[in-house]
Amino acid sequence: MNVYDAAHTLSKAIKNSEEYKEFNERQKNVYSNEQTKEMFEDFRKKAMEIQMENMSGNKVSEEKMKEVKKLEEIVMSNSDINKFFKAEMRFTQMMNDVYKIMGESINVNS
């Protein structure tokens, strides 16, 4: 089997996994409601801004941290968003495991 055929086989297996199916379904639920979508995207944008500031060595203001924490509480109280985050974490973990297995088996990380 050549590498490209194996990649296509892996892609199909991922698409058929429960993790992917749930992630995809939960994402559709979030994006099908305009208000939920805006709330989710606003939170992601603000969280990403804080992450970028931290990565660049800048101190994030306490006010900005409080704003994002409050927004996180609101966002996580939304059942669709909460379920999406959980599904996203499970899918991401599965993908990380796959990358790790591939990396270890071909000694990329050594």
Buried (B, 14 or more C-beta within 10 A) or exposed (E): EEEEEEEEEEEEEBEEBEBBEBBEEBBEBBBEBEEBBEBBEEBEEBBEEBEEBEEEEEEBEEEEEEEBEEBEEEBEEBEBBEBBBEBBEBBEEBBEEBEEEEEEEEEEEE
